[in-house]
Amino acid sequence: VQLQASGGGLQQPGGSLRLSCTASGSGYRIRHMAWYRQTPGNQRELVALIDDGRTTEYVDSVKGRFTIARDNAKNTVYLQMNSLKPEDTAVYFCNTMTRSLAWGQGTQVTVSS
């Protein structure tokens, strides 16, 4: 199974980005999924999660600004990021809630004026 994240880029503070992550291979179907992020020298941290019942949870620092969603037909999970802040700068990855799949390359998000 491969995880392919996309949608990152350079955005000014206050701006928005929408990340996508598609799981492909061997008939895999997404279930309980999550977005993570990592900055240099730091551990990968959980940002948001969504279970297969569409229940969502967020780390406090992104509550009210980020929204996680899923499209089961496309085997894809999304992260809508609004009101971006410089501290959101990181490489963003998706994986299962238990981090059970091989990590993809992630997508770089840079928030800077």
C-alpha positions as CSV (number, residue, x, y, z in Angstrom):
1,V,0.0,0.0,0.0
2,Q,1.3,3.4,-0.9
3,L,0.3,6.7,0.6
4,Q,0.6,9.7,-1.7
5,A,0.1,13.2,-0.2
6,S,-0.3,16.3,-2.2
7,G,-1.5,19.9,-2.0
8,G,1.2,21.5,0.0
9,G,3.0,24.7,-0.9
10,L,3.9,28.2,0.2
11,Q,1.0,30.2,1.7
12,Q,0.9,33.6,3.5
13,P,-0.3,33.7,7.1
14,G,-4.1,33.7,7.2
15,G,-4.3,31.7,3.9
16,S,-5.7,28.3,3.2
17,L,-4.5,25.0,1.7
18,R,-6.2,21.7,1.0
19,L,-4.2,18.6,1.4
20,S,-5.1,15.3,-0.2
21,C,-3.8,11.8,0.6
22,T,-4.7,8.7,-1.5
23,A,-4.0,5.2,-0.5
24,S,-3.4,2.8,-3.3
25,G,-2.4,-0.9,-3.8
26,S,-3.6,-4.4,-3.2
27,G,-7.3,-3.6,-2.8
28,Y,-6.6,-1.6,0.4
29,R,-9.6,0.4,1.7
30,I,-9.0,3.3,4.1
31,R,-10.6,3.0,7.5
32,H,-9.4,4.9,10.5
33,M,-7.1,7.6,9.1
34,A,-5.1,10.5,10.4
35,W,-2.9,13.4,9.3
36,Y,0.4,14.0,11.0
37,R,3.1,16.7,10.6
38,Q,6.8,16.9,11.3
39,T,9.3,19.7,11.6
40,P,13.1,19.3,11.5
41,G,14.5,17.8,14.6
42,N,11.0,16.9,16.0
43,Q,8.9,13.9,16.2
44,R,6.0,13.4,13.9
45,E,2.8,14.7,15.7
46,L,-0.8,13.8,15.2
47,V,-2.8,16.7,13.8
48,A,-6.3,15.3,13.0
49,L,-8.0,11.9,12.8
50,I,-11.2,10.5,11.3
51,D,-12.6,7.1,11.9
52,D,-14.7,5.1,9.5
53,G,-17.8,6.5,11.1
54,R,-16.5,10.0,10.2
55,T,-15.9,11.0,13.9
56,T,-13.1,13.5,13.9
57,E,-10.6,14.8,16.5
58,Y,-8.0,17.5,16.3
59,V,-5.0,18.6,18.2
60,D,-5.8,21.8,20.2
61,S,-3.5,24.0,18.1
62,V,-5.6,23.4,14.9
63,K,-9.1,23.2,16.3
64,G,-11.4,25.6,14.5
65,R,-9.0,26.0,11.7
66,F,-8.4,22.6,10.1
67,T,-11.0,20.1,8.9
68,I,-10.3,16.5,8.1
69,A,-12.6,14.7,5.7
70,R,-12.7,11.5,3.7
71,D,-13.9,10.1,0.4
72,N,-14.1,6.4,0.6
73,A,-14.9,5.9,-3.0
74,K,-11.6,7.7,-3.9
75,N,-9.7,6.0,-1.0
76,T,-8.7,9.6,-0.1
77,V,-8.5,11.6,3.0
78,Y,-8.3,15.4,3.0
79,L,-7.1,18.2,5.3
80,Q,-8.6,21.6,4.8
81,M,-6.3,24.1,6.5
82,N,-7.6,27.7,7.0
83,S,-6.2,30.6,8.9
84,L,-2.8,29.3,8.5
85,K,0.0,30.3,10.9
86,P,3.7,30.2,10.6
87,E,3.8,27.5,13.2
88,D,1.8,25.2,10.8
89,T,4.9,25.0,8.7
90,A,5.9,21.3,8.5
91,V,5.8,18.3,6.2
92,Y,2.4,16.7,6.4
93,F,1.7,13.0,6.1
94,C,-1.3,10.8,6.3
95,N,-1.4,7.3,7.8
96,T,-3.8,5.1,9.8
97,M,-4.5,6.0,13.4
98,T,-2.1,3.3,14.4
99,R,0.6,4.4,11.9
100,S,0.4,0.9,10.4
101,L,1.3,1.7,6.8
102,A,4.6,2.7,5.3
103,W,5.0,6.4,5.4
104,G,4.8,8.3,2.1
105,Q,7.0,11.3,1.3
106,G,4.5,13.7,2.7
107,T,3.8,17.2,1.4
108,Q,5.6,20.4,2.5
109,V,3.5,23.2,3.9
110,T,5.3,26.5,4.4
111,V,3.5,29.5,5.9
112,S,5.4,32.7,5.6
113,S,5.0,36.3,4.5
